[in-house]
Structures are given as C-alpha cells and as structure tokens.
Amino acid sequence: MMVAFSAFEAKTLSDLAIKDNHLAIEQLLQRGDLWRGDQVEQQQVIDSGFSQLNKHLLHGGWPAKGLCEIFYAGEGVGELTIMLPLMASLIPASVHRGINNKSFNDSSSCDHRYQHYRCAHQGDTLVSLVSPPHIPYPEALAMQGIDVRRLLWVDTANRKDQLWALEQIISSGVSPLTLCWLDKLTVTESRRIQLAAEKSGTFCVCYLPEAAKAQAHPVHLRVQLSRHRTIQQHRIEQQGHLARQDNERDDRLVTQINIIKRRGSWPVPEFNLSLLPPYLAASLNKQSLINQGVNQNLAAMKPSLPLSTNVFQGPWSS
C-alpha cells in the first residue's frame, strides 16, 4: 500500500524527528556516567601542602576519596615527602621543639576549602602504612609535626596479605589516608580498591614501579615522580666540581612531577617541585655555602642538623 505525504506533512515529520533526537541527546547528557570534554567534575579535595602542586591538581588538592597511583623508578624521589603535609594535617602532633604542622612552603592549609575535611577527620583517626620498603623513622616523622602514636604500620611481604590488609583498613573508614607499596596492581584489584575507598570516603595512595604505568587503571589520579636532572648539573658532575654559582639551585633535590591522569579533566604538562622540608633545605644551603668557601667561618659552626648532601627525600630509618 503506497502512502503519499504532502510537503507540509513531510516537513512536520522531519521536525518531530529532529526534536526527538534533541530530547534523546539531552537525556544522555543528564547521565552521571557521561563526561563531556568541556565539563569539570566537582569533587571534594584535600590540601597537598604545596601551593605549586595544588595548582596542577584538579580543584586545587588531592581527591578526598578514591585511589591515587604514584609511579617511581627508585627510592628517594620524594615519594613519601609529598604526603608528609597531608599526614601532619590529619594526625598532628603537639607543638614542640619549635615545630608545628604548617605546610612545607605556604599557608594554603588555612584555605576554607579544606576546613570541613580536617574537622571531619579529627580525633582518634589513623594514617596507615602498608608494607613500606623501610622501617618508618619516628623521630623524622615527628619533626614534620606528625603524631607517630596514630600511625598504623602493616609489615608483610605476602602479596595476598598486603591486599587483604589494605582492603580491610580502607573499608573500616578509620584511616582517612592509607599509603601502600606494591610491586604490581591488576585492573581488577585497582577497581576493587577504588570502589572501597569511594564507599568509605577515604584516600588511598598506592606506590608502584614506574613500569606499571603502562597498564590503564580505573582510578582517580595517576602521578609519576622522577629525579630532575639538568644539563648544567651533568656537566658539573662530569668535571668533578662541587661549587655552584649563587644563582644556581641544587636540582638534585628537585622532583619532576608528571600527572598522567586526572579523572574528569585533562592531563597537565610536567613540572618541577622542591619537596625539601624547610629545615633540611636550610641545612643543605649552609653546606653549599661552606663548599663554595663564601664564608669560612661557617665551617667552624656546629650544625644543629646533619649537613650531608646525600640526604634527599623520605624519613626512613636504616
């Protein structure tokens, strides 16, 4: 049976089809699991303690919940130091020895965006360390304003025990921050940890070898840390000179940060960040002045802290 439409009827049907398509698209855009390229997902964040790092993190801080993967090629690139201000804000120690729990290099900890999170996690909360590569050194952690009595340390080399303990700690909700060191992490395991952290409203940081970044994981944040090395520094080391010009900084103590993934936003260019605590930076600067011979009287002074330039990042005991 043949049905003929007039030009007016055909135009009306076409308009209705277009309207239905627009309605279907609008309904799709209302879905919570659909992300548009020009849309930034809103989420609660935690102050990192580093103003430069906050500028590159989505919404200006670490995500308050979920899983963050940190990749590093070797120890001593600031993998623990980058978390010390957050640890000090969650489990602050009593003010002593002239040291408090202010941020390393700025006053962003007073930002109103972070006050609600800190108030919600005060009291008897814990910060957990699961299978760290070395024994945590209490004195060094206490010097950063951290209450070491509220640190939970899980020491096991068995991978199944590591994952079990990690999931139990996260699911309990008593530890708003959990740091774990693993040799690998599968997609299924990362998704399970991610869901557990989202459900409990806690933040988990998983340290992984640099090679593991090749595998895509459904997590909030992925960050790579590496030692920053300049051509100028390489030339100095090749020549065997210790002296540097006054306007040169010690790039051996600078960490290069590459934010590989930020859920709900685009990646950012790599940038350099100094993760040295103020007291250690001042100590190393004094040692640099001694090496340069700027003030010979400094060499006779008894330093209050070790001046070894071999000390870099991470308060671990030997």
N, C-alpha and C positions, 0 to 999 in steps of 0.2 A: 504494500500500500504506500503510495507516494504522498508525502505531506509537504505542502508549499507554504513558505513564510513570506510575509511582506518585508520590505526593507526596514520598516519601523519595528516589527516584531523581532527581526534578526538582531537589530541594534540593542533592543531591550534585553534579549537573552545574553548577548555579549557583555553588557554592563553588569548583569547579575552574576555572570561567571567571574568577572574581574573582582566584584565586591566579595564574592565567596572566597576567592583566593587571598584577598587582603585580610579577610577575617581569619582565615586559617593561619596566615603568617603571624598575625597579631597574637593568636592563641599560642603559637610556638614560642614567640618571644617572651611570653609570660612564664614559661617553664623555668624552674630553678636550676636545672642542669644544662641549660643552654647559655653559652657565653658569647657575647659579641666583642669584636675586636676593639671597639671604642668604649667598652664598658669596664670599669674597675670594680672588682668585688670588694665590698665593705667587710672588714673583719677587725676584731679587737687585737691590739698589738701590745708588746712589752718593750720598754726602753732597753736598747742594747748597751747603753753606757758610753757609746762612741758616736758623737754627732755626725761624723762623716759617714759612718756605716748606716746610721738611721736615714740619711738622705737617699741611700740606694735601696734600702729595704722598703717593701710595699707598706704604705701608710705610716712609715717612719719608725719601724721597730720589728722585733721578732714576732711571728704569729703567736698568739696566746695559747693556742691549742693546735695539735697536729704533729706531724713528723717532719723534721728537717734533717737532711743528709749532708754531712760535711766530708769532703774528699781531700786527702792529703797524701803526698808521696813519701814523707818521712816525718819523724817527730821533730818538734822544735820550731814549727812554723806559726805558732800562736793558736793551736787548735783548742787548748784549754783556756788560755788567757782571754780569748774573745768571749768566753762565757763567764768570766770572773765577776764583772759588774752585775750581771743578772743574778748570779748566786748570792752576791753580797746584799742585793736588794730583797731577796726572798728570805734569806736566813741571816740577817745582820747580827754581827757580834756587838757586844757593848763597847762603847768608845773607850779605847785605852791606847797607851803609847803614842798619843797624838795622831792616831789613825782612825778615820771613820769610814763609812761606807758610801761616800760620794762617788760619782762616776769618775772614770780614769782621767778624762780630758775635757770634760764640760759639765754644765749644770743642767742638762736636759732631764735629769731624774726628777726635777721639780715640775715637769710638764703635767698638766691636768689630765692628759690622755692616759697616763699610766697609774694615776692615783687609785682608781677603782680596783684595778688588778692587784696592786700591792695590798690594799686594805683587805681584799677578799682572801689573801693567802698569808696573813699574819697569824701568829700563834705557834702551834706545835707542828707546822708543816716541815717537810724534809726535802732535801735535794739528794738525789740518788746517783751513784756512780756504779755502773755495771761493767765489770771486767776491764778496768783501766789497765794500760800496759805497765804501769809502775805503781808503787805504793804511794798514795797521796801523802804529801808532807804537811802535817797540821800547822806547823809554825808559819810556813809560807802562805797558806790559805788564811790563817788568822790575821796576818799582816794586811790582807786585802779586805778586812772587815767582815769576814765570814765566820759564822758560829759553827765551828767544826763538830760540836756536840750534836748538831742536827744534820750531819752528813750520814747517809746510808751507803755503805760500801759492800758490794757483792763481788766476791772474788772466786771465780770459777773459770776453768779453761774448757769445760764441756759446752759445746755449742747449744745442745738442747736445753741444758740448764740455764744458759745465758738468755735464750729466747723465752723460756718459761718464767724466769725471774723478772725479765723486762716486762712481759705482758701482765704479770701479777701486780707489779708496782704501779704501772700505768693505770690499770683498771681500778685499783684501790682508790685513786684520787688524792692520796695523802701527800704525794710528791708532785708539786706543780712543775718541777723541772727534773728530767731524768736524762743523764748522759750515759751512752753505752758505746763500747768499742767492739766491733765485729769484723771478722775477716771477709765476710760476704753477706749479702742480703738478697733473697729472691723477690720476685714481684708479688707472690702470694704473701710472703712474710711482711713485706713493706706495707701492703694493703691492710693486713691484719693489725699491725702496729698503728697505722694511720687511723683506722676506724676506732681502735681502743682509746687513742689519745683524744680524738674528737668527742667521743662519748663521755669521757671523764673530764674533759675540759683542761687537759694538761699538755705541756710542751715536752716533746722528746727530741733529743739530738743524737743522731747515730753517726759515729765516725767510721768511715770506710776507706779502704785503699783507693788510690787515685784511679786504678784500672776499672773499678766498679761503676764509674760514672757513665760508661758506655751503655749500660742497661737502663732503660727508661722505667721509672717507678712512679706510681700514682701518689705523690707526696706534695706537701705544700711548698717546700723550699729545698733547693739543692745548691750548695755552695762549695767552691773549690778553693783551697788555700795552698799557696806556694811561696817559696822564698824569693823575694825581689832581688835581682842581680843586675847591675848596670855595667856598661862597657867600661866606664871610668874605674869602677871598683875592680873589675877584672884586670885592668892594666896595672893598678896599684899592687894587687896581689902578685902579679907576674914579676914585677920589679922588686918585690920584697920590701916595700916601703910601708911603714905604719902611719906615717904622718899624713894628714889631710889638710886641705885649706879650710879656713874658718867658715866659709860659706858652704862647705860640703857637708851633707848629712851622712850618717852611718847607715847605708842602705842595706847592710846585712841584717839590720834589726827591723826592717820594713817587710810586711807581709803583703803579697799580691792576692787580691780577692776577686774571684770570678763568680758572679751569681748566675748560675746556669739556668735555673728555673725559678719563677715566682708565679704561683698559681693565681690566675685572674689578672695577669699583667704580662708585659714583655720583659725579656732579659735586659740587663744593663751592661754597659762596657766595663771591662776590667778596671780596677783602681787599686792604689796602694794605700795601706793603712798601718800606722805605727801602733803596735799593741803593747808597748812597754809601759808598765806602771810608772808613775812619776818618780818614785824614789829610785828605781833601777835606772831610769833614763838619766837622772841627775848623777848617779854614781858612775855610769859609763861615760857621760860627758866629762866628768872630772878626770877619768882615766885618759880620755882623749887629749885633754889639755896637758897632762903630765907627759904623754908620749910626744907631743909637739914641742915640749920644752918652753911653753909660753910663760909658765910661772914655776920656777924650780922649787919655790917654797912649798908648793902643793905636794911635792913628792915626800916631804918630811911629815906631812899631816897623817894622822892615823885615821883611816876611813871608818865610818860607822857601819858600812855595809861592804860586802865583797866587791872588788873592782874588776873582776875577771871579765874580759870581753868574750869569753866562751859561754857565758850565761845568756841564754836567749829567752825562750818562752816556756811557761808551764811549771808550776810549783810541784815537782815530783821529788821524792826522796830517792836516794841511790839504792 
